[in-house]
């Protein structure tokens, strides 16, 4: 049920992209205490045209949605995800925005039903 969507202006190689989504899946599952069997990660094709703080230097925008996303974990999640994006994709933490969203069970579908 956790879903991480990553958009970046810095194009990773195919090998970097594959490693990034695998690592991100593990990080999200671990950080949220959820089974990786339900985690989905997408890394949108780059390069995207992005402007942040008036600059076209590498930047990233992430969305993390999950059922029961605990408010008290978002700061830790921000740190982990910023570190991951910086290490794996070369986008500085100061050029990364993250949107967190708690999804209601009845608004999240899977396997022909909702949670």
C-alpha positions as CSV (number, residue, x, y, z in Angstrom):
1,X,0.0,0.0,0.0
2,X,2.9,2.5,0.3
3,X,3.5,4.2,-3.0
4,X,6.6,6.3,-3.7
5,X,6.7,8.4,-6.8
6,X,10.0,10.1,-7.8
7,X,10.4,12.7,-10.4
8,X,13.8,14.2,-11.1
9,X,15.6,16.4,-13.6
10,X,18.8,14.3,-13.2
11,X,18.7,11.3,-15.6
12,X,20.0,8.1,-14.0
13,X,21.5,5.3,-16.1
14,X,19.3,2.3,-16.5
15,X,21.4,0.4,-13.9
16,X,21.2,3.3,-11.4
17,X,17.4,3.5,-12.0
18,X,16.9,-0.2,-11.3
19,X,19.1,-0.1,-8.2
20,X,17.3,3.1,-7.0
21,X,13.8,1.6,-7.1
22,X,14.9,-1.6,-5.4
23,X,16.7,0.3,-2.6
24,X,13.8,2.8,-2.3
25,X,11.3,-0.1,-1.9
26,X,13.4,-1.6,0.9
27,X,13.8,1.8,2.6
28,X,10.1,2.6,2.5
29,X,9.1,-0.8,3.8
30,X,11.6,-0.7,6.6
31,X,10.8,2.9,7.6
32,X,7.1,2.3,7.7
33,X,7.3,-1.2,9.3
34,X,5.3,-2.7,6.4
35,X,5.9,-5.7,4.2
36,X,7.8,-4.9,1.0
37,X,5.2,-7.1,-0.8
38,X,2.9,-4.1,-0.8
39,X,5.3,-1.3,-1.7
40,X,5.3,0.2,-5.1
41,X,8.0,2.6,-6.3
42,X,8.1,4.5,-9.6
43,X,11.0,6.6,-11.0
44,X,9.6,8.7,-13.8
45,X,11.7,9.0,-16.9
46,X,14.2,11.8,-16.7
47,X,15.2,14.3,-17.6
48,X,12.1,16.3,-16.7
49,X,12.2,20.1,-17.1
50,X,12.3,21.3,-13.5
51,X,13.1,24.7,-12.0
52,X,13.6,25.0,-8.3
53,X,14.6,28.2,-6.5
54,X,15.1,29.9,-9.9
55,X,17.7,27.3,-10.9
56,X,17.7,24.3,-13.3
57,X,20.4,22.5,-11.3
58,X,19.4,18.9,-10.5
59,X,16.2,18.7,-8.4
60,X,13.7,16.1,-7.3
61,X,10.0,15.9,-6.2
62,X,8.8,12.8,-4.3
63,X,5.3,11.7,-3.3
64,X,4.9,9.1,-0.5
65,X,1.4,7.8,0.1
66,X,0.5,5.2,2.5
67,X,-2.5,3.9,4.6
68,X,-1.9,5.0,8.1
69,X,1.1,7.2,7.5
70,X,2.2,8.2,11.0
71,X,2.7,12.0,11.3
72,X,5.5,11.4,13.8
73,X,7.5,9.5,11.2
74,X,7.5,12.1,8.4
75,X,10.7,13.9,9.6
76,X,12.6,10.6,9.7
77,X,11.2,9.6,6.3
78,X,12.3,12.9,4.9
79,X,15.8,12.4,6.1
80,X,16.0,8.8,4.7
81,X,14.5,9.7,1.4
82,X,16.6,12.8,0.9
83,X,19.7,10.8,1.7
84,X,18.7,8.1,-0.7
85,X,18.0,10.6,-3.5
86,X,21.3,12.4,-2.9
87,X,23.4,9.2,-2.7
88,X,21.7,7.3,-5.6
89,X,20.7,10.0,-8.0
90,X,23.1,12.9,-7.1
91,X,20.3,15.4,-6.2
92,X,21.1,17.4,-3.1
93,X,18.7,17.2,-0.2
94,X,18.3,21.0,-0.4
95,X,16.8,20.6,-3.9
96,X,14.3,17.8,-3.0
97,X,10.7,18.3,-2.0
98,X,8.7,15.5,-0.6
99,X,4.9,15.4,-0.2
100,X,3.5,12.9,2.3
101,X,-0.1,11.7,2.2
102,X,-2.1,9.4,4.4
103,X,-4.5,7.4,2.3
104,X,-7.9,6.3,3.6
105,X,-8.3,2.5,3.4
106,X,-11.6,2.8,1.4
107,X,-9.8,5.0,-1.2
108,X,-7.0,2.6,-1.9
109,X,-7.7,-0.3,-4.2
110,X,-5.8,-3.5,-4.8
111,X,-6.7,-7.0,-6.1
112,X,-10.3,-6.1,-7.0
113,X,-11.0,-4.6,-3.5
114,X,-10.0,-1.9,-1.1
115,X,-8.0,-2.1,2.0
